[in-house]
Amino acid sequence: MSIKNFFGKIFNRFVLLNLLAMIVFLLLVGIGVKFGLDYYTHHGEGIVVPKVKGLGYSKARLMLEEEGLVIMVSDSGYNKQLPADCILAQTPGEGMKVKRGHVIYVTVNSPSSPTFTIPDVVDNSSLREAEAKLMAIGFRLLPAQEVHGEKDWVYGILCRGRRVSNGDRIPIDYPLTLLVGSGTVSDVDEFEYVESPSPNVPIDESTVDEFEEVMEPPVHE
C-alpha cells in the first residue's frame, strides 16, 4: 500500500467532516461558557459603594439595599461622642465599585463602653511593665501614687477611688491609677519594750517568794 493511499483512507471526507464538527462544537461550547459566566457574574456591571460611615444602622441598611447591596455587622466599637448604632467604619469603602449582591461589612458603635480584664500586674510587675501592659489594652493611666514598699513595684490599682484586682473587668474609658512602692518599708517589726524597775522604787514584798533558811547541822566531835 502506497503512502498516498494510506493517508487518503485516513483523511477521507467522512473523517474530515467529523473533525470539523467537533471543532465547531468546542467553539460553541467555549463561547456559551464565556457568555454564561459573564451573565452569571454580571461582567462589566459595577455599583459604586455609597458612604454609610457616620449614619445610623437602619438608614445605612436602607441605602445599601436600595443599591442592591447587603450590609453585615462585622465588629463593634465605642465612641462616646457618637450615638449608639452609628456606623464607625465600612469595608469596602466609599467610592469602590462592586457587583450587585456584594456584602458591605460595617463596624457599629456600641451603646456602652466595652470592658476589659485587668491583666496580672498587681504584685507581679514593675511600674514600667504594668504601664506597658495596660496601655497596650487601651486603658488610660493617671499619675501613679506612691505607697510604702519596694521601689517602683506595683502594689495595687485604683479605679474611680475603688481598689481593683487582677481579673476584674473595667470599662475601657475608666482611668486607672497605679499604686507603686516609694522605696520605703512600713511594716517594721514591732516589739514591746519593758523597762527594768528603778532602784528608787520600793519593791512590793508581797511579790517576793518566801523561803526558810536551812542551817547546816553542827558537826559533833
Secondary structure, 3 states (H helix, E strand, C coil): CCHHHHHHHHCCHHHHHHHHHHHHHHHHHHHHHHHHHHHHCCCCCCEECCCCCCCEHHHHHHHHHHCCCEEEEEEEECCCCCCCCEEEEEECCCCCEECCCCEEEEEEECCCCCEEECCCCCCCCEHHHHHHHHHHHCCCECCCEEECCCCCEEEEEEECCEEECCCCEEECCCCEEEEEECCCCCCCCCCCCCCCCCCCCCCCHHHCCCCCCCCCCCCCC
